[in-house]
Amino acid sequence: MAELTHQQYERLERAVVDRRRIAVYRRGTEYVVIPRRLHLIDGRERIEAVHPTTGDSIIIYLDEIDSLQVIG
């Protein structure tokens, strides 16, 4: 994915603060998760999230996603 626009990044940051779900598409798979934290590791930014139903932790690197949408 190309870099997020300023507006997309603002929405993602607000979703982290508000604990709002996001839909992330990566390699043809949709992940609907609740983002907990944006974090930079070794120069790569990632979303640390949890699955809203199972509570499983999910790590999604921003440079690997095809698209991202804040839900609700």
C-alpha positions, 0 to 999 in steps of 0.5 A, spaced: 500 500 500 502 507 498 503 511 504 496 513 508 494 520 507 494 525 512 486 524 513 487 516 513 492 516 518 488 521 523 482 516 522 486 511 524 489 514 530 482 516 532 480 509 532 486 507 536 484 512 542 476 511 541 477 503 540 473 503 534 473 497 529 477 498 523 477 493 517 484 492 514 485 488 507 491 484 506 493 479 501 486 478 499 483 477 506 479 482 510 481 483 518 476 486 522 480 488 529 480 493 534 486 497 534 490 498 541 496 501 539 500 504 533 508 502 534 514 503 530 519 497 530 525 497 526 523 502 522 516 499 520 510 501 523 505 496 525 498 496 528 497 492 534 490 490 535 485 484 538 480 480 534 473 483 537 470 476 538 476 472 540 480 477 543 486 474 539 492 479 538 493 481 531 499 485 528 498 488 522 504 492 518 502 498 515 507 497 509 503 490 508 496 492 507 492 493 501 487 498 504 484 500 511 477 503 513 475 505 520 468 502 521 463 506 525 
